[in-house]
Amino acid sequence: MTTALRARSMLTLAEVCEELSVSRSTFYDWRAKRRAPRCIKLPNGDLRIRRSDLDHWLDDREDAA
């Protein structure tokens, strides 16, 4: 996988929060409670979320009703 393709499949925290319509603090609260999608912590401390992990996380929360 090329670096550019890998970068497109990784979302920033800001992108995820915007897509979910939640604040950064809400996301960190979910993360502390282990309710957030899986994150990758980069050496500089930034978080990235794989698109596939976010999609899977959303699928798991789909309401069956």
NUKOL-810561 format. One record per residue: residue number from 1; x, y, z of N, C-alpha, C, O, CB in turn. Coordinates in Angstrom, 2 decimals. Glycine has a CB too. Layout:
// residues N
REC | NUM | X | Y | Z | X | Y | Z | X | Y | Z | X | Y | Z | X | Y | Z
...
This chain:
// residues 65
REC | 1 | 0.85 | -1.17 | 0.00 | 0.00 | 0.00 | 0.00 | 0.90 | 1.24 | 0.00 | 1.85 | 1.33 | 0.78 | -0.97 | 0.00 | 1.23
REC | 2 | 0.59 | 2.17 | -0.87 | 1.40 | 3.37 | -0.94 | 1.11 | 4.28 | 0.24 | 0.07 | 4.17 | 0.88 | 1.15 | 4.12 | -2.26
REC | 3 | 2.04 | 5.17 | 0.52 | 1.89 | 6.10 | 1.63 | 0.66 | 6.99 | 1.44 | -0.07 | 7.26 | 2.39 | 3.15 | 6.97 | 1.79
REC | 4 | 0.43 | 7.46 | 0.21 | -0.72 | 8.33 | -0.07 | -2.03 | 7.58 | 0.16 | -2.97 | 8.13 | 0.73 | -0.66 | 8.86 | -1.51
REC | 5 | -2.09 | 6.33 | -0.29 | -3.31 | 5.54 | -0.10 | -3.53 | 5.25 | 1.38 | -4.66 | 5.31 | 1.86 | -3.23 | 4.22 | -0.89
REC | 6 | -2.46 | 4.95 | 2.09 | -2.57 | 4.69 | 3.53 | -3.06 | 5.95 | 4.24 | -3.89 | 5.86 | 5.14 | -1.21 | 4.23 | 4.11
REC | 7 | -2.56 | 7.12 | 3.87 | -2.97 | 8.38 | 4.50 | -4.45 | 8.65 | 4.27 | -5.13 | 9.16 | 5.16 | -2.12 | 9.55 | 3.95
REC | 8 | -4.97 | 8.31 | 3.10 | -6.40 | 8.54 | 2.81 | -7.28 | 7.58 | 3.60 | -8.44 | 7.89 | 3.87 | -6.67 | 8.38 | 1.31
REC | 9 | -6.75 | 6.43 | 3.97 | -7.56 | 5.47 | 4.71 | -7.50 | 5.73 | 6.21 | -8.16 | 5.05 | 6.99 | -7.10 | 4.05 | 4.42
REC | 10 | -6.70 | 6.72 | 6.62 | -6.57 | 7.10 | 8.03 | -7.20 | 8.48 | 8.21 | -6.87 | 9.42 | 7.48 | -5.07 | 7.10 | 8.49
REC | 11 | -8.09 | 8.60 | 9.17 | -8.78 | 9.86 | 9.43 | -8.19 | 10.55 | 10.64 | -7.76 | 9.90 | 11.59 | -10.27 | 9.63 | 9.63
REC | 12 | -8.17 | 11.87 | 10.60 | -7.75 | 12.63 | 11.77 | -8.89 | 12.66 | 12.78 | -10.04 | 12.36 | 12.45 | -7.31 | 14.07 | 11.37
REC | 13 | -8.56 | 13.03 | 13.99 | -9.59 | 13.14 | 15.03 | -10.62 | 14.20 | 14.63 | -11.82 | 14.01 | 14.86 | -8.95 | 13.50 | 16.39
REC | 14 | -10.17 | 15.29 | 14.05 | -11.09 | 16.35 | 13.62 | -12.06 | 15.83 | 12.56 | -13.25 | 16.17 | 12.59 | -10.31 | 17.55 | 13.06
REC | 15 | -11.58 | 15.03 | 11.62 | -12.44 | 14.47 | 10.58 | -13.48 | 13.53 | 11.17 | -14.65 | 13.55 | 10.78 | -11.60 | 13.74 | 9.53
REC | 16 | -13.06 | 12.70 | 12.12 | -13.99 | 11.76 | 12.75 | -15.04 | 12.51 | 13.55 | -16.23 | 12.20 | 13.46 | -13.22 | 10.76 | 13.65
REC | 17 | -14.61 | 13.48 | 14.34 | -15.56 | 14.26 | 15.14 | -16.56 | 14.99 | 14.25 | -17.75 | 15.06 | 14.58 | -14.81 | 15.27 | 16.03
REC | 18 | -16.09 | 15.52 | 13.14 | -17.00 | 16.21 | 12.22 | -18.00 | 15.22 | 11.63 | -19.19 | 15.52 | 11.55 | -16.20 | 16.91 | 11.10
REC | 19 | -17.52 | 14.05 | 11.21 | -18.42 | 13.06 | 10.62 | -19.47 | 12.57 | 11.62 | -20.62 | 12.34 | 11.25 | -17.62 | 11.87 | 10.10
REC | 20 | -19.07 | 12.42 | 12.88 | -19.99 | 11.95 | 13.91 | -20.79 | 13.07 | 14.56 | -21.71 | 12.81 | 15.34 | -19.23 | 11.20 | 14.96
REC | 21 | -20.46 | 14.30 | 14.24 | -21.10 | 15.48 | 14.84 | -20.99 | 15.48 | 16.36 | -21.96 | 15.69 | 17.08 | -22.59 | 15.54 | 14.43
REC | 22 | -19.78 | 15.22 | 16.83 | -19.50 | 15.26 | 18.27 | -18.28 | 16.15 | 18.51 | -17.46 | 16.38 | 17.61 | -19.26 | 13.82 | 18.85
REC | 23 | -18.18 | 16.65 | 19.73 | -17.02 | 17.46 | 20.07 | -15.81 | 16.57 | 20.35 | -15.93 | 15.37 | 20.57 | -17.33 | 18.36 | 21.30
REC | 24 | -14.66 | 17.19 | 20.32 | -13.42 | 16.48 | 20.64 | -13.47 | 15.93 | 22.06 | -13.02 | 14.81 | 22.32 | -12.20 | 17.42 | 20.47
REC | 25 | -14.03 | 16.71 | 22.98 | -14.11 | 16.26 | 24.38 | -15.03 | 15.05 | 24.51 | -14.75 | 14.15 | 25.31 | -14.61 | 17.40 | 25.28
REC | 26 | -16.11 | 15.02 | 23.74 | -17.00 | 13.85 | 23.76 | -16.25 | 12.63 | 23.24 | -16.38 | 11.54 | 23.82 | -18.26 | 14.11 | 22.90
REC | 27 | -15.48 | 12.79 | 22.17 | -14.72 | 11.66 | 21.64 | -13.73 | 11.15 | 22.69 | -13.60 | 9.94 | 22.89 | -13.98 | 12.07 | 20.35
REC | 28 | -13.02 | 12.07 | 23.34 | -12.06 | 11.64 | 24.37 | -12.77 | 10.97 | 25.55 | -12.22 | 10.05 | 26.16 | -11.25 | 12.84 | 24.87
REC | 29 | -13.97 | 11.42 | 25.87 | -14.76 | 10.77 | 26.92 | -15.10 | 9.34 | 26.51 | -14.95 | 8.41 | 27.30 | -16.05 | 11.57 | 27.22
REC | 30 | -15.57 | 9.17 | 25.27 | -15.85 | 7.82 | 24.76 | -14.60 | 6.96 | 24.80 | -14.64 | 5.79 | 25.17 | -16.40 | 7.89 | 23.32
REC | 31 | -13.48 | 7.55 | 24.41 | -12.22 | 6.79 | 24.38 | -11.82 | 6.35 | 25.79 | -11.39 | 5.22 | 25.98 | -11.08 | 7.64 | 23.76
REC | 32 | -11.97 | 7.22 | 26.77 | -11.64 | 6.89 | 28.15 | -12.53 | 5.75 | 28.67 | -12.10 | 4.94 | 29.49 | -11.78 | 8.12 | 29.05
REC | 33 | -13.77 | 5.71 | 28.18 | -14.72 | 4.67 | 28.59 | -14.66 | 3.44 | 27.66 | -15.47 | 2.52 | 27.80 | -16.14 | 5.24 | 28.60
REC | 34 | -13.70 | 3.44 | 26.74 | -13.52 | 2.34 | 25.76 | -14.76 | 2.15 | 24.89 | -15.13 | 1.02 | 24.56 | -13.20 | 1.04 | 26.49
REC | 35 | -15.39 | 3.25 | 24.53 | -16.58 | 3.21 | 23.66 | -16.32 | 3.83 | 22.29 | -17.23 | 3.88 | 21.46 | -17.74 | 3.93 | 24.33
REC | 36 | -15.12 | 4.30 | 22.06 | -14.76 | 4.94 | 20.80 | -14.21 | 3.91 | 19.82 | -13.83 | 2.81 | 20.22 | -13.73 | 6.07 | 21.03
REC | 37 | -14.17 | 4.26 | 18.54 | -13.53 | 3.35 | 17.59 | -12.04 | 3.22 | 17.91 | -11.45 | 4.08 | 18.57 | -13.72 | 3.85 | 16.13
REC | 38 | -11.45 | 2.13 | 17.44 | -10.02 | 1.92 | 17.68 | -9.21 | 3.07 | 17.11 | -9.49 | 3.56 | 16.01 | -9.56 | 0.58 | 17.06
REC | 39 | -8.20 | 3.49 | 17.85 | -7.35 | 4.62 | 17.45 | -5.90 | 4.16 | 17.34 | -5.47 | 3.20 | 17.98 | -7.47 | 5.79 | 18.45
REC | 40 | -5.17 | 4.88 | 16.53 | -3.73 | 4.69 | 16.42 | -3.09 | 5.96 | 16.97 | -3.39 | 7.06 | 16.50 | -3.28 | 4.40 | 14.93
REC | 41 | -2.23 | 5.82 | 17.95 | -1.54 | 6.98 | 18.52 | -0.17 | 7.11 | 17.85 | 0.68 | 6.22 | 17.96 | -1.39 | 6.85 | 20.08
REC | 42 | 0.02 | 8.21 | 17.16 | 1.28 | 8.47 | 16.46 | 2.35 | 8.92 | 17.46 | 2.02 | 9.35 | 18.57 | 1.08 | 9.54 | 15.36
REC | 43 | 3.63 | 8.82 | 17.08 | 4.70 | 9.22 | 17.99 | 4.58 | 10.66 | 18.49 | 5.07 | 10.98 | 19.58 | 6.02 | 9.05 | 17.31
REC | 44 | 3.95 | 11.55 | 17.70 | 3.79 | 12.94 | 18.14 | 2.57 | 13.14 | 19.03 | 2.27 | 14.26 | 19.44 | 3.69 | 13.85 | 16.92
REC | 45 | 1.84 | 12.03 | 19.33 | 0.68 | 12.11 | 20.21 | -0.65 | 12.26 | 19.48 | -1.70 | 12.09 | 20.09 | 0.84 | 13.23 | 21.14
REC | 46 | -0.61 | 12.59 | 18.18 | -1.85 | 12.71 | 17.40 | -2.52 | 11.35 | 17.26 | -1.86 | 10.31 | 17.28 | -1.56 | 13.31 | 16.01
REC | 47 | -3.83 | 11.38 | 17.12 | -4.59 | 10.15 | 16.91 | -5.03 | 10.06 | 15.46 | -5.32 | 11.07 | 14.82 | -5.82 | 10.09 | 17.85
REC | 48 | -5.09 | 8.83 | 14.96 | -5.65 | 8.55 | 13.65 | -6.60 | 7.37 | 13.82 | -6.39 | 6.50 | 14.66 | -4.54 | 8.25 | 12.58
REC | 49 | -7.64 | 7.37 | 13.00 | -8.61 | 6.29 | 13.02 | -8.71 | 5.74 | 11.61 | -8.95 | 6.49 | 10.66 | -10.01 | 6.77 | 13.56
REC | 50 | -8.53 | 4.44 | 11.48 | -8.67 | 3.82 | 10.16 | -10.14 | 3.93 | 9.72 | -11.05 | 3.73 | 10.52 | -8.20 | 2.33 | 10.19
REC | 51 | -10.34 | 4.26 | 8.46 | -11.69 | 4.33 | 7.90 | -12.42 | 3.02 | 8.15 | -13.59 | 3.03 | 8.52 | -11.65 | 4.66 | 6.38
REC | 52 | -11.74 | 1.89 | 7.95 | -12.38 | 0.59 | 8.13 | -12.79 | 0.37 | 9.59 | -13.84 | -0.23 | 9.85 | -11.44 | -0.53 | 7.68
REC | 53 | -11.98 | 0.85 | 10.55 | -12.33 | 0.72 | 11.97 | -13.55 | 1.58 | 12.32 | -14.42 | 1.15 | 13.08 | -11.14 | 1.11 | 12.86
REC | 54 | -13.60 | 2.78 | 11.76 | -14.75 | 3.65 | 12.01 | -16.02 | 3.04 | 11.41 | -17.07 | 3.03 | 12.06 | -14.51 | 5.05 | 11.42
REC | 55 | -15.93 | 2.54 | 10.18 | -17.10 | 1.92 | 9.54 | -17.58 | 0.71 | 10.34 | -18.78 | 0.53 | 10.52 | -16.77 | 1.52 | 8.10
REC | 56 | -16.66 | -0.12 | 10.80 | -17.02 | -1.29 | 11.59 | -17.68 | -0.87 | 12.91 | -18.68 | -1.44 | 13.33 | -15.77 | -2.17 | 11.86
REC | 57 | -17.10 | 0.14 | 13.55 | -17.64 | 0.67 | 14.81 | -19.07 | 1.17 | 14.61 | -19.95 | 0.91 | 15.44 | -16.74 | 1.81 | 15.35
REC | 58 | -19.31 | 1.88 | 13.51 | -20.64 | 2.38 | 13.22 | -21.61 | 1.23 | 12.93 | -22.75 | 1.26 | 13.38 | -20.59 | 3.34 | 12.02
REC | 59 | -21.16 | 0.23 | 12.19 | -22.00 | -0.94 | 11.89 | -22.44 | -1.62 | 13.19 | -23.58 | -2.07 | 13.30 | -21.25 | -1.94 | 10.98
REC | 60 | -21.53 | -1.71 | 14.16 | -21.85 | -2.36 | 15.43 | -22.89 | -1.59 | 16.24 | -23.52 | -2.16 | 17.13 | -20.59 | -2.52 | 16.25
REC | 61 | -23.07 | -0.32 | 15.93 | -24.02 | 0.51 | 16.67 | -25.34 | 0.70 | 15.93 | -26.21 | 1.44 | 16.39 | -23.41 | 1.85 | 16.96
REC | 62 | -25.49 | 0.04 | 14.82 | -26.72 | 0.17 | 14.04 | -27.89 | -0.41 | 14.82 | -27.81 | -1.51 | 15.38 | -26.58 | -0.54 | 12.67
REC | 63 | -28.95 | 0.34 | 14.86 | -30.14 | -0.07 | 15.60 | -30.92 | -1.10 | 14.78 | -31.26 | -0.87 | 13.62 | -31.03 | 1.16 | 15.93
REC | 64 | -31.19 | -2.22 | 15.39 | -31.90 | -3.30 | 14.70 | -33.41 | -3.09 | 14.66 | -34.12 | -3.83 | 13.97 | -31.59 | -4.62 | 15.37
REC | 65 | -33.89 | -2.11 | 15.37 | -35.35 | -1.91 | 15.46 | -35.93 | -1.36 | 14.17 | -37.13 | -1.13 | 14.07 | -35.69 | -0.94 | 16.61
